[in-house]
Amino acid sequence: MRLYFTGATGFVGSGFLKVALERYGATCFAACNRTTPKPKDNLSFNKVDLTNGRDVLESVHAFQPDAIIHLAFEGDFPKIYAD
């Protein structure tokens, strides 16, 4: 199983990633922005700007996942509540 993760370094995402790798032996890709996960077997990662649709599509097409697990969120709280 090939899983494409967003938010893999966050609180929830890191737990999902760990289970996918260790319990299910999945091959995973983590689309990263600010931080990167610790290197592990069956895990690849790269910087992907999730606000840029072209970057996301290119990344997804390159990895060819069976599923996408989207757990990322905009963590800049002043920006979120600026309105």
DRENMAR-573580 format. One line per field, with one value per residue: x, y, z of N, C-alpha, C, O in turn; residue in one letter; residue number from 1. Coordinates in steps of 0.05 Angstrom, whole numbers, plus 5000, padded with zeros to 4 digits. Layout:
N
nX <- (X | ...)
nY <- (Y | ...)
nZ <- (Z | ...)
caX <- (X | ...)
caY <- (Y | ...)
caZ <- (Z | ...)
cX <- (X | ...)
cY <- (Y | ...)
cZ <- (Z | ...)
oX <- (X | ...)
oY <- (Y | ...)
oZ <- (Z | ...)
type <- (A | ...)
seq <- (NUM | ...)
END
This chain:
83
nX <- (5017 | 5011 | 5019 | 5003 | 5020 | 4998 | 5015 | 5045 | 5083 | 5059 | 5020 | 4976 | 4984 | 5037 | 5029 | 4992 | 5026 | 5067 | 5038 | 5021 | 5070 | 5096 | 5058 | 5028 | 5064 | 5067 | 5086 | 5107 | 5097 | 5115 | 5090 | 5121 | 5128 | 5147 | 5177 | 5212 | 5201 | 5234 | 5283 | 5262 | 5254 | 5220 | 5198 | 5192 | 5204 | 5190 | 5195 | 5135 | 5091 | 5031 | 4994 | 4998 | 4971 | 4992 | 5043 | 5027 | 4997 | 5038 | 5072 | 5039 | 5028 | 5080 | 5092 | 5050 | 5006 | 4964 | 4926 | 4909 | 4925 | 4903 | 4923 | 4942 | 4944 | 4934 | 4978 | 4987 | 4965 | 4953 | 4947 | 4904 | 4862 | 4860 | 4821)
nY <- (4977 | 5044 | 5106 | 5174 | 5228 | 5288 | 5335 | 5302 | 5310 | 5333 | 5332 | 5294 | 5272 | 5250 | 5206 | 5175 | 5165 | 5134 | 5088 | 5070 | 5058 | 5022 | 4984 | 4968 | 4965 | 5000 | 5036 | 5101 | 5171 | 5235 | 5298 | 5356 | 5418 | 5459 | 5427 | 5364 | 5293 | 5243 | 5202 | 5140 | 5070 | 5055 | 5105 | 5166 | 5235 | 5304 | 5375 | 5407 | 5455 | 5463 | 5500 | 5510 | 5486 | 5461 | 5443 | 5406 | 5368 | 5351 | 5326 | 5286 | 5255 | 5238 | 5204 | 5166 | 5146 | 5099 | 5119 | 5182 | 5216 | 5268 | 5311 | 5360 | 5428 | 5499 | 5527 | 5578 | 5617 | 5673 | 5690 | 5658 | 5679 | 5732 | 5758)
nZ <- (5000 | 4983 | 5011 | 5013 | 5051 | 5082 | 5131 | 5163 | 5202 | 5244 | 5307 | 5304 | 5252 | 5254 | 5287 | 5257 | 5212 | 5236 | 5251 | 5201 | 5176 | 5213 | 5233 | 5188 | 5147 | 5104 | 5045 | 5046 | 5032 | 5052 | 5047 | 5059 | 5095 | 5136 | 5172 | 5173 | 5173 | 5215 | 5184 | 5158 | 5142 | 5082 | 5077 | 5044 | 5032 | 5017 | 5004 | 4995 | 4971 | 4996 | 4983 | 4931 | 4876 | 4829 | 4846 | 4884 | 4853 | 4818 | 4854 | 4876 | 4829 | 4817 | 4860 | 4859 | 4895 | 4931 | 4965 | 4994 | 5052 | 5085 | 5131 | 5144 | 5167 | 5169 | 5210 | 5229 | 5273 | 5283 | 5230 | 5214 | 5245 | 5230 | 5201)
caX <- (5000 | 5027 | 5003 | 5013 | 5012 | 5003 | 5013 | 5057 | 5100 | 5043 | 5013 | 4960 | 4997 | 5060 | 5018 | 4982 | 5049 | 5080 | 5021 | 5022 | 5096 | 5104 | 5038 | 5018 | 5085 | 5061 | 5106 | 5095 | 5110 | 5105 | 5092 | 5130 | 5130 | 5166 | 5194 | 5213 | 5201 | 5259 | 5285 | 5254 | 5250 | 5194 | 5188 | 5206 | 5191 | 5200 | 5180 | 5113 | 5075 | 5004 | 4977 | 5003 | 4959 | 5010 | 5063 | 5014 | 4992 | 5063 | 5082 | 5022 | 5033 | 5106 | 5091 | 5029 | 4995 | 4938 | 4908 | 4920 | 4916 | 4907 | 4921 | 4955 | 4927 | 4950 | 4983 | 4994 | 4939 | 4947 | 4938 | 4877 | 4842 | 4865 | 4797)
caY <- (5000 | 5069 | 5127 | 5201 | 5243 | 5316 | 5338 | 5278 | 5317 | 5344 | 5314 | 5272 | 5260 | 5233 | 5181 | 5160 | 5156 | 5113 | 5064 | 5061 | 5046 | 5000 | 4963 | 4959 | 4962 | 5016 | 5054 | 5127 | 5196 | 5258 | 5325 | 5372 | 5447 | 5471 | 5407 | 5338 | 5270 | 5228 | 5182 | 5112 | 5052 | 5057 | 5133 | 5187 | 5261 | 5327 | 5399 | 5411 | 5477 | 5454 | 5522 | 5511 | 5462 | 5448 | 5429 | 5383 | 5349 | 5339 | 5309 | 5262 | 5239 | 5226 | 5182 | 5146 | 5133 | 5085 | 5136 | 5207 | 5221 | 5296 | 5319 | 5386 | 5452 | 5524 | 5530 | 5606 | 5626 | 5701 | 5691 | 5646 | 5696 | 5760 | 5769)
caZ <- (5000 | 4981 | 5024 | 5011 | 5075 | 5088 | 5160 | 5175 | 5224 | 5266 | 5329 | 5294 | 5228 | 5261 | 5297 | 5234 | 5197 | 5251 | 5249 | 5173 | 5171 | 5231 | 5236 | 5163 | 5128 | 5080 | 5034 | 5051 | 5024 | 5068 | 5035 | 5081 | 5092 | 5154 | 5184 | 5159 | 5192 | 5218 | 5163 | 5165 | 5119 | 5068 | 5079 | 5029 | 5037 | 5001 | 5009 | 4977 | 4979 | 4993 | 4972 | 4902 | 4864 | 4810 | 4862 | 4897 | 4832 | 4809 | 4876 | 4877 | 4805 | 4819 | 4880 | 4852 | 4919 | 4931 | 4980 | 5005 | 5079 | 5088 | 5159 | 5148 | 5171 | 5171 | 5238 | 5235 | 5285 | 5277 | 5202 | 5212 | 5257 | 5222 | 5190)
cX <- (5018 | 5009 | 5018 | 5002 | 5016 | 4999 | 5026 | 5076 | 5085 | 5035 | 4997 | 4974 | 5020 | 5051 | 5007 | 5005 | 5063 | 5064 | 5023 | 5048 | 5101 | 5084 | 5030 | 5039 | 5081 | 5086 | 5094 | 5112 | 5098 | 5111 | 5098 | 5131 | 5151 | 5186 | 5192 | 5212 | 5229 | 5259 | 5277 | 5253 | 5222 | 5182 | 5205 | 5190 | 5205 | 5183 | 5159 | 5096 | 5045 | 4985 | 4980 | 4994 | 4977 | 5032 | 5051 | 5009 | 5017 | 5074 | 5066 | 5026 | 5060 | 5106 | 5072 | 5018 | 4969 | 4917 | 4924 | 4908 | 4923 | 4902 | 4934 | 4935 | 4945 | 4953 | 4991 | 4968 | 4934 | 4936 | 4909 | 4856 | 4844 | 4840 | 4780)
cY <- (5025 | 5092 | 5153 | 5217 | 5272 | 5318 | 5316 | 5284 | 5329 | 5323 | 5290 | 5258 | 5242 | 5206 | 5163 | 5149 | 5133 | 5087 | 5052 | 5047 | 5020 | 4977 | 4951 | 4957 | 4978 | 5030 | 5082 | 5150 | 5218 | 5284 | 5344 | 5402 | 5458 | 5451 | 5381 | 5316 | 5258 | 5207 | 5154 | 5096 | 5056 | 5085 | 5151 | 5213 | 5283 | 5351 | 5403 | 5435 | 5469 | 5475 | 5525 | 5485 | 5447 | 5432 | 5404 | 5361 | 5335 | 5319 | 5283 | 5244 | 5225 | 5202 | 5160 | 5132 | 5118 | 5102 | 5161 | 5211 | 5250 | 5305 | 5346 | 5408 | 5476 | 5530 | 5558 | 5618 | 5655 | 5705 | 5680 | 5665 | 5725 | 5773 | 5781)
cZ <- (5000 | 4991 | 5022 | 5034 | 5072 | 5118 | 5175 | 5198 | 5248 | 5287 | 5319 | 5271 | 5235 | 5273 | 5275 | 5217 | 5210 | 5248 | 5220 | 5167 | 5187 | 5232 | 5209 | 5141 | 5102 | 5070 | 5034 | 5040 | 5041 | 5053 | 5058 | 5074 | 5110 | 5166 | 5169 | 5180 | 5194 | 5196 | 5174 | 5139 | 5108 | 5070 | 5062 | 5035 | 5020 | 5009 | 4987 | 4988 | 4974 | 4984 | 4942 | 4889 | 4845 | 4825 | 4874 | 4876 | 4822 | 4829 | 4877 | 4853 | 4806 | 4838 | 4873 | 4876 | 4913 | 4946 | 4989 | 5032 | 5086 | 5117 | 5165 | 5154 | 5173 | 5200 | 5246 | 5247 | 5281 | 5249 | 5200 | 5222 | 5250 | 5211 | 5212)
oX <- (5037 | 4988 | 5041 | 4978 | 5037 | 4983 | 5019 | 5084 | 5097 | 5043 | 5004 | 4975 | 5023 | 5064 | 5012 | 5004 | 5070 | 5076 | 5025 | 5048 | 5110 | 5092 | 5026 | 5033 | 5090 | 5104 | 5072 | 5136 | 5073 | 5134 | 5081 | 5134 | 5173 | 5209 | 5174 | 5223 | 5246 | 5239 | 5285 | 5250 | 5204 | 5158 | 5229 | 5167 | 5227 | 5161 | 5166 | 5087 | 5036 | 4962 | 4967 | 5007 | 4977 | 5037 | 5064 | 5016 | 5017 | 5084 | 5077 | 5029 | 5062 | 5120 | 5076 | 5020 | 4954 | 4893 | 4948 | 4883 | 4946 | 4879 | 4936 | 4911 | 4969 | 4934 | 5000 | 4952 | 4911 | 4918 | 4893 | 4834 | 4831 | 4838 | 4759)
oY <- (5027 | 5097 | 5155 | 5220 | 5281 | 5304 | 5311 | 5266 | 5336 | 5300 | 5267 | 5233 | 5221 | 5186 | 5139 | 5126 | 5113 | 5066 | 5028 | 5026 | 5000 | 4954 | 4927 | 4947 | 4969 | 5036 | 5086 | 5148 | 5219 | 5291 | 5348 | 5409 | 5466 | 5457 | 5376 | 5319 | 5262 | 5194 | 5146 | 5107 | 5061 | 5089 | 5152 | 5213 | 5280 | 5349 | 5403 | 5434 | 5469 | 5470 | 5542 | 5464 | 5423 | 5409 | 5382 | 5338 | 5311 | 5297 | 5261 | 5220 | 5203 | 5182 | 5137 | 5107 | 5123 | 5101 | 5160 | 5210 | 5257 | 5306 | 5353 | 5406 | 5474 | 5537 | 5562 | 5630 | 5662 | 5721 | 5691 | 5667 | 5742 | 5798 | 5792)
oZ <- (5015 | 4980 | 5028 | 5037 | 5061 | 5130 | 5198 | 5213 | 5268 | 5284 | 5326 | 5271 | 5222 | 5268 | 5275 | 5208 | 5197 | 5243 | 5217 | 5153 | 5176 | 5233 | 5206 | 5119 | 5081 | 5086 | 5022 | 5038 | 5045 | 5048 | 5075 | 5051 | 5100 | 5169 | 5153 | 5202 | 5177 | 5191 | 5196 | 5117 | 5123 | 5065 | 5064 | 5042 | 5012 | 5019 | 4963 | 5011 | 4951 | 4977 | 4930 | 4891 | 4845 | 4817 | 4874 | 4880 | 4818 | 4822 | 4880 | 4856 | 4797 | 4832 | 4880 | 4878 | 4894 | 4940 | 4992 | 5035 | 5091 | 5126 | 5188 | 5146 | 5178 | 5214 | 5269 | 5232 | 5277 | 5244 | 5185 | 5210 | 5262 | 5211 | 5207)
type <- (M | R | L | Y | F | T | G | A | T | G | F | V | G | S | G | F | L | K | V | A | L | E | R | Y | G | A | T | C | F | A | A | C | N | R | T | T | P | K | P | K | D | N | L | S | F | N | K | V | D | L | T | N | G | R | D | V | L | E | S | V | H | A | F | Q | P | D | A | I | I | H | L | A | F | E | G | D | F | P | K | I | Y | A | D)
seq <- (1 | 2 | 3 | 4 | 5 | 6 | 7 | 8 | 9 | 10 | 11 | 12 | 13 | 14 | 15 | 16 | 17 | 18 | 19 | 20 | 21 | 22 | 23 | 24 | 25 | 26 | 27 | 28 | 29 | 30 | 31 | 32 | 33 | 34 | 35 | 36 | 37 | 38 | 39 | 40 | 41 | 42 | 43 | 44 | 45 | 46 | 47 | 48 | 49 | 50 | 51 | 52 | 53 | 54 | 55 | 56 | 57 | 58 | 59 | 60 | 61 | 62 | 63 | 64 | 65 | 66 | 67 | 68 | 69 | 70 | 71 | 72 | 73 | 74 | 75 | 76 | 77 | 78 | 79 | 80 | 81 | 82 | 83)
END
